Amino acid sequence: MYSFTLERPATVADAAKLAAGGAKLLAGGQTLLASMKQRLSDPGQLADLSGIKDLSGIRREGSTVVIGAMTKHIDVANSADVKAAIPALADLAAHIGDRQVRAMGTIGGSVANNDPAACYPSAVLALGATIHTNTRKISADDFFQGMFSTALNDGELITAISFPAPKKACYMKFVQPASRFALVGVFVAQTDSGVRVAVTGAGNGVFRHTGLEAALNASFTVASAAAVKIDSADLNADIHASAAYRANLISVQTQRAVAKMLA
Ligand SMILES: Cc1cc2nc3c(=O)[nH]c(=O)nc-3n(C[C@H](O)[C@H](O)[C@H](O)COP(=O)(O)OP(=O)(O)OC[C@H]3O[C@@H](n4cnc5c(N)ncnc54)[C@H](O)[C@@H]3O)c2cc1C
């Protein structure tokens, strides 16, 4: 690990000032500290967000659930509000990594990091969530921009994410057993604006599958999902799975999600 200094801001404004000056934001450290230990990252200065009370917690605003950026996965998994309004989101959080990761990892860190195999980005995209930062609100459709890349500007801080409650939703994750990330994960949501299907683990970053969305908007059945041919051309191929295998998993996981939602 390279040497670094640690700041502990008490307010979002102080954290933003540090970030604007070049400090790297530290949430639960589940990705950042690991990459620093491997000398893949040399931030020089860290701004630890854990002392900023405003960034943690979950609240209902009508039919919307607002989750503070520093809220841990375990707290999303156990939240009565999330379980009542968006049970699929609580279930997703309950199956991230292992207990230690869920006890330290945060929703803001996960979404800002935008790992192409992370679970939360698929929920954010499928549910049409809004990412709140210290300067603006960004819709999920505009936020994710490919592998480890987002619409956040340098020094911009996620403060919360708001999720409109869907009519129904389901996340189906096919676990990569070594990392516990998604080899392929599919989040299906029936929203006020129709069915949205977001895929993680399979491509260069989370993406919506317009073919599956069109088929499921026309007929929300397992057969309708199964009839969609999934193109493997732009999908990942690595030692864990070929692109064709991932394409098949997108179809199978979508069918499973639809079956569960109809049950
Ligand atoms: C063994 C293991 C298994 C895992 N399994 C899964 C899994 O199954 N599914 C899954 O989805 N994830 C998984 N993860 C990822 C984990 O859930 C964390 O959310 C992720 O690693 C980010 O960690 P963190 O929240 O501690 O953020 P950090 O590591 O502290 O930060 C990550 C990045 O986000 C930036 N950042 C943090 N907070 C903010 C903010 N509020 N605003 C702007 N930028 C910010 C940081 O500067 C840094 O660049 C796993 C991680 C590990 C180590």
The ligand as an ORCA input file, in Angstrom:
! r2SCAN-3c Opt
* xyz 0 1
  C     -15.594    -10.547     -1.548
  C     -16.555     -9.536     -2.135
  C     -17.752     -9.997     -2.667
  C     -18.660     -9.078     -3.218
  N     -19.822     -9.548     -3.752
  C     -20.692     -8.672     -4.323
  C     -21.924     -9.111     -4.877
  O     -22.279    -10.281     -4.842
  N     -22.731     -8.168     -5.441
  C     -22.417     -6.837     -5.465
  O     -23.190     -6.043     -5.978
  N     -21.270     -6.383     -4.915
  C     -20.407     -7.258     -4.347
  N     -19.266     -6.797     -3.773
  C     -19.021     -5.336     -3.774
  C     -19.492     -4.694     -2.455
  O     -20.852     -4.971     -2.329
  C     -19.277     -3.182     -2.322
  O     -20.463     -2.448     -2.477
  C     -18.325     -2.591     -3.295
  O     -17.113     -3.295     -3.172
  C     -18.073     -1.092     -2.980
  O     -17.570     -1.044     -1.664
  P     -17.873      0.115     -0.664
  O     -19.305      0.421     -0.617
  O     -17.200     -0.257      0.602
  O     -17.153      1.383     -1.357
  P     -15.597      1.767     -1.370
  O     -14.775      0.585     -1.670
  O     -15.236      2.559     -0.172
  O     -15.610      2.772     -2.624
  C     -15.755      2.282     -3.936
  C     -15.639      3.434     -4.934
  O     -16.772      4.275     -4.868
  C     -16.408      5.615     -4.525
  N     -17.446      6.082     -3.609
  C     -17.819      5.489     -2.440
  N     -18.860      6.140     -1.907
  C     -19.154      7.153     -2.749
  C     -20.142      8.191     -2.748
  N     -21.059      8.305     -1.770
  N     -20.162      9.072     -3.779
  C     -19.258      8.965     -4.804
  N     -18.298      8.024     -4.855
  C     -18.250      7.129     -3.834
  C     -15.020      5.483     -3.888
  O     -14.274      6.686     -4.012
  C     -14.427      4.344     -4.687
  O     -13.958      4.818     -5.930
  C     -18.354     -7.687     -3.215
  C     -17.154     -7.234     -2.661
  C     -16.251     -8.144     -2.119
  C     -14.978     -7.632     -1.512
*
